[in-house]
Amino acid sequence: MDRSLTQALDEDDDDHLVGGRIVGWYRVDPTRRLGRALASGAAVMTLGSVVMALSFARLGHAAIDFYAQESLLLAFAIGGLGLGTIVGGGVLAIVGLRGVLAEERYLALRTDGAYLRDGARREILLWADVAEVRAEGRAVVFERHDGTTWVRDEAFAGIDATALARHAADVRGKALFGLL
């Protein structure tokens, strides 16, 4: 994979909207990262629920002298820990989801080329430089006229590599003939 012929765009100096009109837009599939964020939040919340249940069992089934401060402190400490863990699990899930959804990772097929945004990194590969677009397994390969390739091996939401390669090749062909 050689990226030397793609144009790296600088967020401060280059306006990524200058150039072609967007014809197709594909977000990198965040399913795995969403699953991890939700699973970690759910695990912490479940732990908190178990701790709360232990606290209620201690308060409900044990003979507690409400005037004995150590018994009450232990029961309330366990209950507070459980409540804090339940709230913490929710906060952990929300922060994880926010991080995943705030990410800017996508591939845009434009009238002038294929534009990749990955956080602050931006690249564009002009259609005039592309000889062929094909799928190789999960990856979409943009082969240049000089034989070098620009490989996108990310999974994109809602489309597989074969369909994305077909769409990119179609957009490339139409763009080169001025049909877009």
N, C-alpha and C positions, 0 to 999 in steps of 0.2 A: 504494500500500500504506500503510494507516494503522494504526499500532499503538497509538493513543492509548486505545482502549477495551479493550485486553487488560490484564489485571492482571499487573504485573511483581512477581514474588515475590522477597523478600529472603532469601537463604540463612540469614542470622543471625536474622532476626525471624520469618519465616514457615516453618511446617512444611509442605512440599509434599505430605506424606502425608495431611494433614488434608483432607477433602473426599471426592471420589468414589473408588470402587473402579476399578482399571485393568481395562479390557475388551480393549484391543488395544495392542500396544507395537511401535514400528517404529524401528529404529536407522538413523541416517543412513549411507548406504552408503560405507564407507571404501576401496573397491576401488582407486581411483586413488592414494590416499595410501599404501596398502599396496604397490602396484606400484612407486611411486617409492622407498620405503624398501628394498625388496628389490633393485631394479635398481641403486641406488647402491652397496649393499653388495656385490653381485655384480661390479660394474665394478671396484671397488677390489680385491676378492679376485683377479679375473682379472689385473689389473695386477701384483699381488704374485706370482702364479704365474709370469708371464712373467719377472719380475725374478729369481725363484728359478731358473728354467730357465737364464737367462743365467749365474747364479752357478755352477750345476753344470757348464755347458758350459766355463766358464773353468777350473774345478778339474779337470774330467775330460779335457779335450782339449788343454790347454796344458801345456807343460813348466814346471812350477812347482818352483822350488827351495824346499823347505820350510824351509830355513834363511834364505832371503831374506825378511825381515819385510814388505817393501812388497808383494810378490806375495800373501802370505797375508792381509795386512790388507785389500787391495783385494777379494779373493775373499770374505772373511768379511764385509766391509762390505756388499757387494752382497747376499750371502745374508741378512744381518741385516735389511737394508732390505726385502728380499722377504718374509721371515718376518713382520716388523712390519706390512707392508702387508696380508698375508693375515689376520692377527689383527685389524688395524684395520678391514678390510672386514666381518668378522663382527660386531665390536662396533658398527660403524656401522649394520648391518642390524638388530641386536637393539635398539639405542637407538631407531631409527626406528619399528620395530614396536611397541615399548613405548609410545612417544608416541601412536601412532594408537589402540592398543587401550585406553589409559588415558583417552581422551576420552569424555566423557559428552555425547553428542548424540543425542537421540531425541525422538520424538513419541509420547505416550501418549494413547489415547482412553479417557477415564474416564467414569464415570456422571454426573459433573457438568459435564464439558467436555473440550476438547482442551488438553493440557498439553505445552508445549515446554520441553525442557532443552537448552541449548547452553552447555556449560561452566558458568560461574557464573550465567549469565543463565537465568531461569526465567519463563515466561509461561503464563497460563491464559486460555482463551476459554470462557466458560460457554455451555452449549447453549441456555440461555434467550435469549441474545443473538444466536444464529445463525439466519438465515432459510433459508439454502441452503448445501450443500456440493457443489462440482463440480470437475471436472478441466479444466484449460486447458493443453494440451500436457503438459509435464513437471510443472507446478505443480498443487497442490491449493489451491483457493480457498474460504475460509470467508467467505460474505457475511453481514453483519449486517443486522438489521432496518432500520437507518438508511441502508443502502446502501454503507457502507464495507466494505472487505475486509481479511482477514488471509490473506496468501499464503504458502504453504510451497513453495518451489521447489527444495528439496533432493531428491536422489534417495535413496529409502529402500530398504534391503536387502530383497530377496525380494518386493517388491510394486511395481507401477507406479502412476502417479498415478490412473488411472481406477479401478482396484480399491480403492485407498486411499480415494478420494473416495466410492465406493459404500459401503465399510465404515463410514466416518465418518458418512455420512448415515443409515445403518441404526442405528448406535449412538445418534446424536442423536435419531432418531425414537423408538426404544425407551426412551431415558432420559427424554424428555419425557412419555411415557405411563406411566412408572414400571414398565416391563417388565424392567428389569435388576436 
